[in-house]
Every structure is written in structure tokens, then in C-alpha cells.
Amino acid sequence: IREDTAKYLRNLDPNSAHYDPKSRSMRDNPYAQNADEGGNLQQQQQAAESMGFAGDNFARISGDAVQMAETQLFAWDAEKKVGVEGAIHLQADPSRAELMRKKVEKRGEDLKDKKRKQVLDRYGGEEYLDAGKTTDPDERATRFGVSHAEQEYGRDGRLAS
């Protein structure tokens, strides 16, 4: 006896998500009209867990699937640059591919930091960068000329008290 509910029986509304019988997949969320689709990814994941099923596409954007897709793209790009087919192969050697991707990303971040430091050493201006050092809103407003104080003006253009 089948214990779980079939995908095509989850929402019988004809305007609900399309069910493809050949691949047995329902890509969209069948409860999308009932659920709040707004919010960030974490809120959507919590909503999907409470519903039990949020469509087959939902699994493609959660967990390690996104990170694995990034690693696959990195492997393809590296293969193009090196010119050797299979130089980095995600399925054959996933640990090596992931380590190489992280190494290249770290090298890129280091080069970016080095270039930033060279520009700051040459031209100065580090004191004008907002690196979260100023937590006092008055100091921040003074430094950057930003004010959120609400002021009312009369019809003649003078400040109303």
C-alpha cells in the first residue's frame, strides 16, 4: 500500500501547478496560491517543510545543489582555460574539484584585497570608507552628510516649529 500522497493529488485545482505524467514531476509549488511566496530562501524553505511538498524545482535551489552547480561551472570554465578535456572532473573527483574552486576563489579575493590596499596606499582616503567602524548615527550623518531628521516647512518656505 502506498503511504505518501501522489503529486498529482496534492492540489486538484485546475489552475494549480502542472504535473508532467511522463517524467512524474511537478516542477512548481502546488500550494503557491495558498502560501506566501515572498520572503527570503530560508522563509520559503520553512514554508515548504511545513507543507511537506513545494514542487520538484524547490530541491534544485536548496541544500548543496547550488554549491555543486557552482563547482560544475568552475570545472567547465577551468577545462576551457586549460584546454585539456577532463582536467577537473566533478563526478570523477569531487573533492579535488571543490578544493580547486575554493583555492581559486581565495586567490581572487586575495588579489582584490591586494589591489584595494595598493590603491589606498597610493591615493589614501581610507578614512572615508564606511567599514562599519562608525556605529554612532550622528557621527555617520556628519561624515556622509546623511540625515533622516524630519522637518516640516510652512507655505512660505520657512521652517515650521
C-alpha positions in Angstrom: 0.0 0.0 0.0 1.3 3.4 -0.9 1.8 5.6 2.1 2.6 9.0 0.5 0.1 11.1 -1.5 0.8 11.2 -5.2 2.0 14.6 -6.5 -1.0 15.0 -8.9 -3.4 14.6 -6.0 -1.9 17.3 -3.8 -3.9 20.1 -5.2 -6.8 19.3 -7.6 -7.3 22.9 -8.6 -7.0 23.1 -12.4 -5.1 26.3 -12.2 -2.5 24.7 -9.9 1.0 23.6 -10.8 1.4 21.5 -13.9 2.0 17.8 -13.4 4.0 16.0 -16.2 2.9 12.3 -16.2 5.8 11.2 -18.4 8.6 12.4 -16.0 6.3 12.1 -13.0 7.3 15.6 -11.9 5.5 18.6 -10.6 8.0 21.4 -11.0 6.1 24.3 -9.4 4.7 24.5 -5.9 1.1 23.2 -6.0 0.3 25.4 -3.0 1.8 28.6 -4.4 -1.6 30.3 -4.5 -2.3 29.4 -0.8 1.2 30.1 0.5 3.1 33.3 0.9 5.8 33.2 -1.8 7.5 36.3 -0.7 10.5 36.4 1.7 14.0 35.0 1.5 15.1 31.5 0.8 15.1 30.5 4.4 11.5 31.5 4.9 10.5 29.7 1.7 12.3 26.5 3.0 10.4 26.7 6.3 7.1 27.1 4.5 8.0 24.1 2.2 8.8 21.9 5.2 5.5 22.8 6.9 3.6 21.9 3.7 5.5 18.7 3.0 6.0 19.3 -0.7 6.9 22.5 -2.5 7.5 21.3 -6.1 10.4 19.5 -7.7 12.2 22.8 -8.5 12.5 23.6 -4.8 15.1 20.9 -4.3 17.2 22.4 -7.1 17.7 25.6 -5.1 18.2 24.2 -1.6 21.0 22.4 0.2 24.2 21.7 -1.6 22.7 21.7 -5.1 23.6 25.4 -5.7 27.2 24.9 -4.5 27.6 21.8 -6.6 26.3 23.7 -9.7 28.9 26.4 -9.0 31.6 23.8 -8.8 30.4 22.2 -12.0 30.6 25.6 -13.8 34.0 26.2 -12.4 35.2 22.8 -13.7 33.8 23.6 -17.2 35.5 27.0 -17.2 38.8 25.5 -16.0 38.6 22.9 -18.7 38.2 25.7 -21.3 41.1 27.7 -20.0 43.4 24.7 -19.6 42.4 23.2 -22.9 42.6 19.6 -21.6 39.4 17.7 -21.6 38.6 16.3 -18.1 41.4 18.3 -16.3 38.9 18.9 -13.5 36.0 16.5 -13.4 33.4 17.0 -10.7 31.9 13.5 -10.9 35.3 11.7 -11.1 37.0 13.6 -8.3 34.5 15.9 -6.4 36.9 16.6 -3.5 39.6 17.9 -5.8 37.2 20.0 -7.9 35.8 21.6 -4.7 39.3 22.3 -3.3 40.4 23.8 -6.6 37.3 26.0 -6.7 37.9 27.3 -3.2 41.6 27.8 -3.9 40.8 29.9 -7.0 38.2 31.9 -5.1 40.6 32.6 -2.3 43.3 33.7 -4.7 40.8 36.0 -6.4 39.8 37.6 -3.0 43.5 38.0 -2.1 44.2 39.8 -5.4 41.2 42.0 -4.9 42.3 42.9 -1.3 45.9 43.5 -2.6 44.7 45.8 -5.3 42.5 47.7 -2.9 45.4 48.1 -0.5 47.6 49.4 -3.3 45.1 52.0 -4.4 44.6 53.1 -0.8 48.4 53.3 -0.2 48.8 55.3 -3.4 45.9 57.7 -3.1 44.8 57.5 0.5 41.2 58.0 1.6 40.7 55.0 3.9 39.1 57.2 6.5 36.2 57.9 4.1 35.4 54.3 3.6 32.4 53.0 5.6 33.7 49.8 7.0 31.2 49.7 9.9 33.6 51.4 12.2 31.2 54.2 13.0 28.2 52.9 15.0 27.1 56.4 16.2 24.4 57.6 13.8 25.2 61.3 14.5 28.9 60.7 13.5 27.8 58.8 10.4 25.4 61.6 9.4 28.1 64.2 9.9 30.7 62.2 7.9 28.5 61.3 5.0 26.0 64.2 5.1 23.1 62.0 5.6 20.3 63.0 7.8 17.0 61.3 8.5 15.6 64.1 10.7 12.1 65.0 9.6 11.5 68.7 9.3 8.3 70.5 8.3 8.2 73.7 6.3 5.4 76.2 6.0 3.9 77.5 2.8 6.2 80.4 2.7 9.3 78.1 2.9 10.4 78.8 6.4 11.0 76.0 8.9 7.8 75.4 11.0 8.4 74.6 14.6 
